[in-house]
Amino acid sequence: MRNDSYSPVIPRSATTGRACRFRPLLAAVLTVLTVASAHAQQRGGVLTSLIYPEPGQLTTAFDTQLATGVVSTNVFDGLISYDAQGNPVPSLATSWQTSTDGKAITFHLRQGVKWHDGKSFTSADVRYSALEVWKKVHPRGRVTFANLVDVQTPDANTAVFQFAHPSPVVMSVLNAMEAPVLPAHLYKGTDVLANPYNQKPVGTGPFVFEKWQHGDYVQLKRNPAYWDSGKPYVDSLVFRIIPDAGARAAMLESGEAQYAPHSLIALQDIERLKGENLKVETRGYAWSSPFLTMEVNLRHPILKNLKVRQALAHAIDREQLVKVIWFGLGKPATGPVPSSVARFYTPDVTRYAYDPAAANKLLDEAGYPRKANGVRFTLREDYMPFNNFDRSAQFIKQNLKRVGIDVVVRAQDVAGHLRSVYGTYDYDIDIAQFSSFLDPQVGVDRILWSKAIKPGVPFANASGYTNPVVDQAIEASQIEGDGAKRVAQFHTLQQQTLRDLPILPLMELHQFTVYSPKLHGVNTTVDGAFSSLKGAWLDR
């Protein structure tokens, strides 16, 4: 890739005459480097990506399914994106300033940007998207943007977000995946959820929607007027909808597909695919920071006993769970905020090492001795019906059997699982995946906040956990403008949660992308897997 900062250095000891004699050689070297870098990214070709399941629509403005995002982020832009350290970098906004009281953020917008239908992008699009879409219909945005009261548009190139309270969390969710800017001229005055442009999107992004053959593929073509000069490099993107994991692996091996994000390949196939010279990349996922946890139903007469929950924590061998079941693609978790969210993470929490003897002792103390058959009591174990969760459930069943807990694993489809765990609370323990995101307010609050207990709302405090210390930390962090104080509040949340154990954090998941050695420029920044393929190119 081109590096305009490259500058050969002549040793200080070189004489003027020697330096002059070097100049023709240096000029030749610079010419070669410039020509090589200019031709590094080859243009043209069709890049085929794998996705599954099939999206319901093609915008993440209200549908945050990963497969939807793989397509949507190539059509739409966000106000910002993020670098390798998680710092915001310009996208549709070129710069921004936060007021001294933290209640206003002024975004200066990129000029000359066009929607794919030729209309000009303006601050009116940002105002509409923020107030009518992100705040009202986005599943997480309704909480993230709860403090947003207005977006002022003093001119076409300026948008001023006004908040009732400081809302630093907003700067962690303004990328194309979480907050795509929609065209107001096509959505205003319509039912956002039923708008026909959800099926044939018009964005400002690097690729233009061309065709959706339902059940087969979505096709995009290069946007020749894209604001990021020279990009994208490939002529078109084709997203193949392939339900079978084995078929997905075969397509990568044969070269029929070149890109498969979001852990679409069976874990047991990864080493074999590496042997086929395919690339496996785990960077690009820190923006979501997913983790596996056990939700514990505190309404259960046995599980409401803290010693029982502590025993469960000691009975599970997290190291082996990662190594055997997840093929090393992760690490044991210490709390509800993954270590990848470095700013808010604290290791200073109560730890529960794998210790069956301690688990047995706690269960005895809790008043649940082994019966004649060696069983103390029986629990039902549910799990999200996703890749590898069934094997995780069986592994935990065997762990708990060693300390006298009989476990009945219950397999359900998505609708049944959501109804049992988050609707009627008819479950005992549940193996679930959540994401913290760059700011835990986005993904962690809803698991532990007592006000998130709402029957029928998926992925929201199924445990029935209520603790005033945690509630106070969560509510204070939602309106606190001081960064150090927010960090301290999230440390309190982690520490109290590990004392109470309404959930049992199991492991931090390392999601992965598999791609062809002929594909270059795959984005590995913190939100790389949730970004466009504008920088990707193929060997021709």
N, C-alpha and C positions, 0 to 999 in steps of 0.2 A: 504494500500500500504506500501511497505517496507520503513522504515525510519532509515537509518544507522547512523544517528546522535543521536539517542536516547541514553541517558546515565543517569541512576539513580544517584541521588546525595545523599550522606550520610551527615547529618547535621554536621557542623564543631564541635559542642559540643560533638559529639559522641566520647567515649574513644576508644582506639585501640582495647581493648578486645571486646567491644560491636560491633565495626565495623567488627571484625573477625566473631562474631556470626551471623552477617547479611549476610556474604558472601554466604553461601549455599542457603539462601532464594533468594538473589539477582541473583545468578546463575540460580536458577530454573525459576525466573520471566523472565530473559533474554532468556532462552531456549524457554519458552512458547511464548514470543513475536516474537522470530525469526521464530519459526515454523508457528505461525499464519500468520505472514507477508509473509512468503514464499509461503503460500497457499492461500493468499488473492485473487490473480488473478487466476481464474479457466480457464483452457485451453480447447480448442475444441469448437465445435458447429458451427452453421451457423447463421450469423448475417444478417438479411434482412433489407435493407434500402429502402425508397421510394424516387423516383425522378420524376420530370416532369418539362419541356417537355423532350422528348427523345433527347439525344445528337446527334449532327451531326457527331462527331468523339470523340475520347476518350483522347484528350490532350488539355490542356488550353494554349499551346504554341502559338496558334493563334485564339482559340475559347474560350472566357472567360465566356460563359454561365454558370450559377451556377450549373445546372445539370451535365454539362460536368466536372466541377471542383470536384463535389462530388465523381466521379469515378476516375478522373485523379490523384488527390492528393494521392490516395492509391497505384497507380502504379509508380508514379514519385516522386523524391525528388527535393527540391531546395537547393541552397547553404546554406541557413540559414532558421530559423523559428523565432518566437517571443514569449517572455514570457508574463506574465500577465500584465506587465507594458509597453509592446510594445518594449522592448529592444531585439536586435538580439541575437539569441542563435545558437549554431552550428547545422548543419545538414550535408550536403556533404562537407562543409568547417568546419574545426575544429577551426580555428582562422583566424584573418585578421588584417591588419594594413593599415592605410591611411597615405599617404605621407604628409609632412608638408605643401606643397602647395595645397593639396586637389585634385591633378590631377592624382593620382594613388592609387589604392586599391589592396593590395596583399592578395590573399586568399591561405591558406595552406589547401590542400584537404585531406579528409579522405582516408587512405590507405587500401587496401585490399577489396574495394567495387567492387562487380560484377554486371554487367547487368544481366537481367533475362535469357539471352541466354548464360551466362557463360563468356562473354568477360569482360576484366578489364575496370573499370571506370578510366579515366585519365583527365588531364588538356585539352587534345585535344577536349573532349566532351564539356567542359565548353566554350572553345574558339569558337567552331562551334555554340553552342546554342546562345551565346551572340551576335556574329557578324552576323550570318546568319538567326537567327530565332527571338530572342527578339527584336533586333534593326530594322529588315526589315519587318517582317510580323505580329508581335503582335500588336493589335489595339491600345493599350496604350504605348507599348514599343517603338514605333517609335518616341514618344516624350520623354519618360522617359530616353531612352538610346541615345538620339540625340547627346550628347556630347562625347559618347564613340567612340574612334578612333581606338583602337586596344586592343587585349588581348594577352599578351606575355606569353609563356609557357616555362620558363627556364628548367623545368623538368616535369615529369609526375604528380607530386603532388603539383605543384604551378601554379597559374594563376594570372597574373598581369593585372588588368584593367587600361587602359590608357585613360584619358579624355582630351579634348581640354580645358575644364574649370572645376572647381570644381563641382561635381555632388552628393551632399549628399542625394538627393532623391533616388538614386539607392539602398541605404541600407534599404529602406522601401518596396522594391518590389522583393526581392530575395527569396521568399518562393516558395513552390511547386505549389501554385495556380497561381501566377503571372509570375513566371520565372522557369518553370520546365526544368531541364537539360535533353536534348534528346541525344540518342546514335549516335554519329557522324558516326560510321561505318555502320549504317542503313539509314542515311539521307543524308550524304554528296554526292553531285553530283546529287541529285534528286530534283524534284519539291516538296517542303516541304508541300504545301497545298494538293497535290494529292498523297502523299506517302502512300502506303498500310498499313504501320505500325500505321497510325492514327486510323485505325479500329481494329487493333490487337496490342496494344502498348507493347513495351518492355522498362521497366524502371529499376530503382535501388530500388524502393520502397518496402514497407512491403508486398504487395500482387502482385501476378502474374496474368496477364490476362489469362482467360480460355475459355470464350464463350460469344458471344453476340447474343441473340435471338431477332432480331429486332422487335420492337413493344411490347416486353414482358419484357425482363430482360437482365442485364449484370452480368456475374459471374466471380469472382476472387478467387484465392486460396492463401493460406498462402505461403509466401516466406521463406523457411527453412534456407536460407543463408543470411537473412537480417542482415545488419551491426549493428543494434541496438539490442544487444544480448538479447535473450529471447522473443522478440516481433516479430510479433504480437501474440495475444493470441487466437483469433478465427481461425478456420480452413478455413473458406471461407466467402466471402461477396457476397450477391446477391442484386442487385439494381433493384427493380421492378418499371417499368414504368407505372404509374397509372394516367390517365388524370383527373378522377373525384375526387374532394376534399372530397365528402361524402364517397366514397369508400376508400380513403386513411385513413380517420378517423376510419372507420369500421375495417380496417386491423390492426390498432394500438390497438383498443379496444379488438379485438379477440386474439391478440398476434401473428397474422400471420406476422406482421412486427414489428420491435423493434426500428426503428430510422427514423425520418423524419426531416431533416434540412431545413433551408431557407423558413420558414413560409408557408409550404405546406398545412396547415390545415385552414379551414375557421375560421375567427376570432370569429364568434359567437359560435363556437363549443369548444373553448378553456376551458371555465369554466367547461363545462360538462366533458371534457376529464380529467381535474384535479380531478373531482369527481370519475373518474374510476381509480384513483391512477396512472395515467400516469404523467410523469415529463414534465414540460414546462420550458425551459432554454433560457434566453435572452443573457447570456454571450457567448462570442465566435465570436462576429460580429464587434467589435470595429475596427478591421483592415480595414474594408470597410467603416464604419460609414455612412450609407445611410440616405438620407434626402429627404423630399417631398417639392417641390417648384412649384411656378407658373411662367412659362416663359411668358413674355409679349412681343408681337411683336411691337417693337418701330417704325416700318415702318407705322403702322396704324395711320391715321390722328388724332384720338382721344387719343389713348394710348401714343403717343409721348409727350403729355402734362404731365409734372411731377405732377401737382396737381391731375390729374385723377389717376395716379399710387399711389399717397399717399392716395387717397380716397379708392382705392381698398384694400390697406394694412390695413386701419382702419376699413373697413367693414367686414373683415373676423374674425370670432371668433375661433381662433386657439385652445383655451382651450377646447371648445366643439367639435371641429374637432377631437382632440386626444381622448377625453372621449367617444363621442357618435359613431363616425364612425370607429375609430381604437381601440376601447375597451381598452383604456388606454395604449396601446403598443407604447408609444412614449412620446415626450414632445414638446411644442412649440419651434420653431426654432427662433433664433435671427439674423442669418446671414447665408452665404453660407459655412461657416466652422462650423461643429457641435461641441458642447461642449465636446464630447467624444474625439476629437482631441485636447487634452488639451494643448499640447505644442504650437500650432499655434492659438488657439481660443482666441478671445477677446470679453468680454461682453460690451465693451465700444463702442457701435454703436448707431445710431439713432433707437429709438424704436417706434413701431406703435401699440399702445394698441387698443383693440377692442373698437371702439367708433363710432357708426353709426351717431351721431350728428356731429362729426368732419368730417366724410366722406361726409355727406350731404352739409356741409358748403364749403368744398373744391370743390365739384362738381359744386356748384353754382358759386363760384369764378372762376372756370375754364371756365365758360360760357355755362354750360349745365343744364339749369333749367328743372324741371319736366314739361312735356307737360300735356294736359288736362287729359290724361289717366294715369298720374302719372309716365310715363316712360321718362327717359332722353335720352337714346340711347340703342342700342342692340349690344351685343358682342357674338361671337361664342366661345364656350369652348370645346377644345379637351382634351383628356386624354390618357395616356398610357394604352393600353388594358390589364392591369394586375389586379390581385386580389385586390378588394376594391377601385380601382381608380374611377370606375363609381359612387360609393356611395359618394366619396369625391367630385366629380364634381357636383353631385346633391346638396350636402350640400352647396357648394360655390355658386351655382346658387341661392339658397334660401337666403343666406346672402346678395348677391348683389341686389336681388329683393327689399330688405328692404330699399335700398338707391336709388331706381329708375332706376337700371340698369337691363334691360331685357337680359337674357342669354339663348342662344340656345345651348344645349349640343349635341355634334356631336360624335357619336360612330363610330369607324373605326377599321378594323383589323390592325395587326402590320404593314403590308406593306403600307396600306393606310395612317396610322398615320405617319410613317416615311417620306413618300413622301410629305404629306401636311406641316408638321412642319419643317423638315430639308432639304427637297428637293426644293419645290416651295415657301416655306414660306407663304403658303396660310392658315393662321390661325390668330386668335386674341389673345387668351390666351390658355395656355396648362398646364395641371397638369402632372408633370413629377417627376421621381425619379432619383437621382444621388447619387454617393458615393464620399466622400472626400478622403478616404484612410488615412493612417497614415501621409502622407505628401500631403497637398492640391495641390501640383504641379501635382500630378497624376490625380486627379479627378475634381478639381475646375477650374484650369486655362482654360480648353477648353470651359467652359460655358461663361466666361467673357472676354477672350482675343480677341481683334479685329482680330488678324491674324488667329483665329480659324474659322472665318466666311467663310465657304466653302460649297456652295449648294450641297446637296447630301451626306454630311458627317454626320451621325447620332450623336446626343447628343453633338453637338458643336455649341455654341453661336447662337441659333436660334433667339434670340432677336434682333440681329443686333447691339449689344451694342458696342460703341466705346468711350473710355475715356483715354486720354494720361496718367493720373495719375495711373489708373489701369494697363494699358499696361506697364508703366515703372516699377511698382512694380512686375508684373509677370516676365518680362524679366530680371530684376535684380536678382530675386530670383532663376532663372534657372541657373545662373552662379556664385552665391555667395557662398563662402565657410565658411563664418562666421555665426554660428548658430543664434546668437542674432540678426544680421542684417536681416537674412531671416525671423525670427519671426516678426520683425518690418515691413517688406515688406508685409507680409500676413495680419498684422493688418491694414495696409493702404488699402489693397484690400477690406477687410471686411467693413471698415468704409466708403469708397467712394461708394461701391456698395449699402449700405443701405441709402446713401443720394440720389443716382440716381434711384434705384429700377428698373433695367432692368429685374430682377427676384424678386419675392416675396417669400422669404423663409417661409414655412408653418410649418413644423414639422420635428423633428428628429425621424426617424423610429427605433423602436426596433424590429428587426427580432427575430425569435424564432425557437427553436428546440423542437420537441415533441419526447419523447422516453420512452421505457418500464422501469418499476422499476427493471426489471431483468437485465437491461443493466448497466454496471458500466464503469468508466474510460472515460466518454465523455469529450473531450477536451474543456476547457472553457477559454483558454488564448485568447489574442486579435484576433488571427486568427484561433481559435479552430474550428469554423464551416467551415473553408477553409483548414483544415488539414486532415491527414489520421486518420483512426480508429485503428492504431497500438496499442494504449493503452487501447482499449475497450475490455471488456470481459463479458460473460453471466453467470448468475446463471445456474448451471447444475443440 
